[in-house]
Each structure stands twice: as C-alpha cells, then as structure tokens.
Amino acid sequence: MTRDLFGLAVVPGFESVSEIVTPEQERALITQIDACALEPFRFQRWLGKRLTASFGVGYDFARGRVEAADPLPDWLLPIRARAAAFARLAPEALVQALVIRYDPGAGIGWHRDRPVYEHVVGLSLGAPAILRLRRRKPGHFERRSAPLEPRALYRLSGEARHIWEHSIVEMTQTRWSITFRSMADGVRAPDPR
C-alpha cells in the first residue's frame, strides 16, 4: 500500500508508482497536451482555472451525462497501455483520457469522480502536487495526503475511489496530467465521434 508524507498508509484503493516515463517522454507528452484544443474546465455555469480536453468519452456537467468525444490520439495509446498494465486492466477498458494543464492558481476542489466511472488512473507531469483525500466521520473529516511526483502514475479504486473525496491545492508552478477512466459496471461508453 502506498504511504503518505508521514509514512501512514494513504487509503485502501490508492496506489502509485514513480518514474513511469522518462524526462524526455515527459517533455514530449507536455508538448502534445499543450497542442490540444484545451478549454477551461466547465462545471454547469462555472469555469475552472484548469484547462482540459477529453478523448474517447467526455462528461457534460450541465446535462449530467457521458457523451462521445474525439477518439484517443495515437500519442496517448502507449501511455494508456502502461496505465492499464499498472491498474491490471485491459487497455481498452480505459475509455476516457482527460488531459489537463494546471497553470499557477489552478487546482481541483473536493470531489469524487462521477459514478459512471470506475477506475481512475492518472499520470502526473511537470510540477509535483499533493493529492489530498478526506472522508466524513461523525463531527469531522478524516484526512490523508499523497505526493504526486512528476512522471508518476497513481490509481484510485475501491474505497479511495468511492468513499474518499480528493482535491489538489492550487498550483504555484505549471503541472500537466493525463487521467484515464474506465466505465462503471452496467454503464456503456458512447462510441467516440
């Protein structure tokens, strides 16, 4: 089990592995992400500071449903294969790829990924970040944290995925990420556009 900054077990269902890509591969992935048609993250009528693009499957927060997105580009397929191997899944199970750029001041508030998704596997690039986790207890929140080092993969499944919320503090340096998701049992992914 992965440990937090203080040597405590992070939470069941959280795993990470470092140095999944080389620094040269990291730079190439960052260039590819920056070449995408990135747009501010939209949550209903609110615009986030992070810039995103979805491939394979997207999520329309205004309508509350999954929708088809452009197919995964070829440059994402080798990374998806590594992410799937790490998560012990078939590559084709990871039907969504969300690429994100966090410029200084951008972060993610407390949330759990939508229930239409099951496994969440992320690759962290650029500046390091801290993934904060919390779950409600009577009268308070239990909190944990885990470092997200550049070039590291992490996975949220089981309890980490369904019981704990997670967030990332606003960045002071630019960070990029690629998040792959599988669909929950019984939820069919729309065919890419």
N, C-alpha and C positions, 0 to 999 in steps of 0.2 A: 504494500500500500504506500502511496506517495505521502511524504511528510511535509508539514508546513514550515514556516520560517523558524519556529521554535522547537522543531523536532516532533511535534504532535502529528498523529495520523490526520490527514486533511479531512476527508469524509469517505465512507464507503461509496464506491462507484466513481471516484475521481482517480485517474491515473495520468501520469505524464512520463515522457521520455525526452531526453535532451539531444541536441545536435542531429536532428533527423535529416537536415540538408546542410550542405557546405556553405561557407560565407559567399562563394561565387554563385551558387544556386539561389541563395537568399537575395542577392542583388538582382539576379535575373527575374525572380518572382516579383520583387518590388517594382521593377520596370514594367512587367506585364500588368500588374494591378493598376499602376498609375496610367497605363494606356487604355484601361477600360473606361466606359462611359459612367463614371462614378457620379452618384447623386446623393444629396443629403438624405439620411435615413428618415422615412416618413412613418409616423405613428398617428393615425387618424388625421387631425389637422395640425399636428405638431411636427416641426422639422428638427431633427437632431444635428449635432455638430459633426458626427462621423459621416464619412462618405462611403456609399455601398453600391454594389452591383450583384444581382443574383443570377445564377445559371442553373439550368435544369428545372428547378421549382422555385417559385417565389411565394411570398405571403403578402396578401393585400390586407393591411390592418384596418382599412376603412370598411371593407366588406366582411372581414373575419374569415377568410378562406385562402386555401392554397391556389395557385394559378401557375400556368405554364410560363416558363422563362426561356431565354435562348439556351441552346444546348451548351454543355460544358465545353469550353475551348480545349484544343489539343494540349496546350501547355499545362492545364490543370490535371490531366489524366494520370501522369506519373505520380503526382503528389496525392491524388485520390487513392491510388493503389497502395502507397505507403501508409496513408491514414487508415485505410480499410484493413491492411495487414496488422497494424498496431491494435485496432479495435476488434480484431478477429471476426471481420465481416467480409463478404464478397464486395469487390469494388462497386458493382452495380447497385448494391444496397444503399450506397451514399448518393442519393438522387439530387441533393441540393448542394451547391457551392455558393457561399456568400463571401465575397471579397470586400474588405473594409480597410479604409485608411483613417486613422485617428490622428488628426493634426493636434498641436498643442491646444488644450482646453476641451478636447473631446474625450468622452468616456462613455460608460453604459450604466444606467441606473439599475436598481434592484429589480430582478425579474426571473422568471423561469421561461424557457423556450416554450412555444405553443405546443399544446398536447397532440397536435397532428404529427409531431416529430418524435422520434425515439432517441437514437444515439446522436450525440453531438461530439464531433472531433475537430479540434482547432489547431492550426499551425500559427505560431506567433513569430512575427518578423519585425526587424527594426529595434526600437527601444524596448527594454524589459517593462513588464507591468506586473501588478499584483491582482490576482483573481480573488475577490472577497466572496465568502459564502456565509449565508445565515439561514437559520430555521427558527420558526416561532416556538417558544416554550411558554408555559404559563407565566405571564408577567414580564417576559423579556425575550430577547433573541440570543440564541447560541451562535457564536461567530467563529469562523476559521478563515485562513487565507493560504494562498499558494502562489509562489512566484511563477510567472510566465516568462521564461527566458527566451531570447531570440533563437530561432531555429528549432524550438521545442514543440512537440505535439502534446496535446492534452485531450482527455476524453471524459465526458460526463455521461454516466449511465446509471440505472438503478436509483438508489437513494439520492446521489448527488444530482441527478437529472430531475427527479420528480418531487423530492421533498425540500431540498435546499434551493434557495434563491441565490443568484450570483450577480456580481457587478464588477466594474473596473473603474477605478478612480480616474478623474480627468488627467490626461497625459500632459507632461511637460515637454516631451520630445515626440516626434512622429513615430507612430507604430502602425504596422500593417498586419492584417490577419486573413487567413482563409479558413472558413468554418464549413465543414461538411456535415450534413444531417441525413439520417435515414427516416423513413416514414414509420409511424406507429402501426402496430398490427391492425389490420382492417381498414387502413386509410390508403387509398390508391393515389399514387402520384400522377398528375396530369402529364401527358406527353409533352416534351419540350416543343417550343414553337419551331 
